[in-house]
Amino acid sequence: MSHYMDLAVKSAHQGIEKDEGGPFGACIVDKTGNILAITHNTVLKDHDPTCHAEMNCIREASRKLGTHILSDCVLYTTAEPCPMCLAAIYWARIKKVYVGVKRDCAADYGFDDAFFYEQLQLPMNERDVKVEFESESSRPCEEVFAKWRQLQRRLY
């Protein structure tokens, strides 16, 4: 096991010992191997379903670097990222992720992300979470985009 994965595992142990969240840990390092963040799942502690180890790690590394672009970083995570964390990895532009166990292992312990992966495969109108587009909201919502473009704000 790599040193960085070992740190992620140790953080996961700390998290479950403190009863802060599930058995997940993560570590982000820069291209030179400097550790930017070591975190664990804090969903229970923070009462926040987005506080997965990977999300916490991305947040901490981004704050430390002063940027949301982590393209020169590597993420080590104890378990295969869920769809939310995977999306955050893509948004952060992380190019390499080392994973300790596959989602099947996490599912064996009750963390079954298969449902979320299945839902994402379905057309929007067939998913369990119903999404409706408000036609009367379309214009004012698009106006926000037009203003953003007019102000020449940067794209991620």
N, C-alpha and C positions, 0 to 999 in steps of 0.2 A: 504494500500500500504506500502511496506517495505521502510525503510529509503534509501536503496540503489537504489530502483526503483525510488523513489522520486528525488534523485540526477540525475539519468539518464533523467528523465522528465524535470527537471530544465535545464539541459544542452541542451536538444533538443529545449526548448524554447529560450535559448540564441542563439543557432545556427540559428533559423529561424528569430529571431529579427535582427541579424547581416547580414542576407541574405547570410549565408555561405554554406547552403546546405538544404537538405530535413529535415522533422520533425522527426529526429531520434536521440536518445541519448543512451549512454551505460555507465556502471560502472563495474569495475572489483575489487573484493576484494579477499584477501588471506584467508586461512583457519581459521585465527583468527579474521577475520572481518575487518582487516586494509584495507583501501581504497588505491588501487594502481593506478587507473586511472578513470577519469570521462571525457567523450568526447561526441562530437556530430558529425553529418555529416558535412564534409567540402569539398564536391565535387565541389561546385561552387567557393569557396574561393581558393582552391588549384588547380583548373582545373585538377582534377585527379579523374577518375571514381572509383578508389579503396578506396577513403577516406570516406567510410561509417563509422558510429559511432563505430560499432564493430571492424572494422579493425584498426581505430585510437586507440581504447582502448587497443587492443591486442598489438599494436606497443608500446604504452606508457608503459604499464605494463611490457612488455618484457625488454624494456630499463631500467626501474627502477630496475627490479630484476636481470638484467644481464644474462638472459636466455630466450630461445624461448619456453621452456617447462613451461606451466602454469597449470600443472595437479592438483595443490593444490588450484586453484583459482575458483571462481564462477563469472559468467558474468550475469549482469542484462541488458536487452535491451528492449527498448520501443516497438519494433515490431519484429515479427518473422524474423530471419536472412535470407537473400537471399542466393542462392547457393554459391556465393563467400565467404560470411562471414561465412556460415556454414562450408565450407571447411577449412577456417582459424581457426575456433574453433577446428575442429578435428586436424589440424596440430599443434596447440598450446597445444593439449591434455587436454583442459578444459573439465571437467566431468559433470558440471551442469550449465544450462542456465535457467534463469527466463525470461519469455517473457511477455510483456505488452499486445499486441494485435496480433491476427493472421494475416497472409498475406492477407486475405480477406478484412480486415479493411483498410490496406494500399492500396489495389487495388481500394477500393471505393473512394479513394482520388487521384487516378491516378498513383499510384506506383504499377504497376502490374507485379510482378515477375513470374506470371504463365507461361509466354512465355519461360523464362529461364529454369524453371523446366520441361516444355514440351520438350524443345530442348535436355536436358540432357537425357531424356528417349529414344530418337531416336538413331538408329545406326549412327555412325559418318558420313557415306556417305549420310545421309538423312537430316542433319542439315543445317540451313541457312548459317552458317559460314563453308565454305569449307576448309577441311584440306587435304593436300597432303603430302605424305611421299616422300622425295627425296632419291631415292635408292643410288645415288652416295655420299650422305652425311652419309649414314649409318655407314660405316667403321670409318671415322674420329670422328664421334660423339661417337661411342662405345669406341674408343681409350681413350677418356676423362674419361669414366667410368673405364676402365682398369687401367689408371694411378691413379685414385682416390683409387682404391682397392690396387694397389701396394704401394702407400704411406700410406696405412692403416689409412685413414681418418675415422673419426667417422660418423656413421649414425645418423640421427636425433634421 
